[in-house]
């Protein structure tokens, strides 16, 4: 298990299944934005948020780890 897998496992224990959570976030964002947002788009947007934070504070590597985690979640959403 690599660092990102460990991070996702840890976060899963705290927040539940990542794919299900991103589906729920997509439903909420869709309601707020009044157009359909997919779970995949949620993961990409969250990765983008973390990349912006990494740019603001490059010494805080947690943001890069989180961005990688969100891209792994995006891959999981797409399936094998």
C-alpha positions, 0 to 999 in steps of 0.5 A, spaced: 500 500 500 502 506 497 502 513 501 496 515 497 492 508 498 493 509 506 490 516 505 484 514 502 483 508 507 484 513 513 479 518 510 474 512 508 474 510 515 472 517 517 468 519 511 465 513 508 466 510 501 469 515 497 465 513 490 458 514 494 460 520 498 462 523 491 455 521 488 452 525 494 456 531 493 454 531 486 447 531 487 448 537 492 452 541 487 447 539 482 441 542 486 445 548 487 448 549 480 441 547 477 445 543 472 447 536 473 454 535 476 457 528 475 461 524 481 467 524 476 467 532 475 466 532 483 473 528 484 476 533 478 474 539 481 476 537 488 483 535 485 483 542 482 482 545 489 487 542 492 492 544 486 490 551 487 492 550 495 498 547 493 500 553 489 499 558 494 503 554 499 508 549 496 511 547 502 504 544 505 505 537 501 498 534 504 495 538 498 498 534 493 497 528 497 490 530 497 490 532 489 493 525 488 487 522 492 482 525 488 485 523 482 485 516 484 477 517 486 476 519 479 479 513 476 475 509 481 468 512 479 470 511 472 471 503 473 476 498 471 
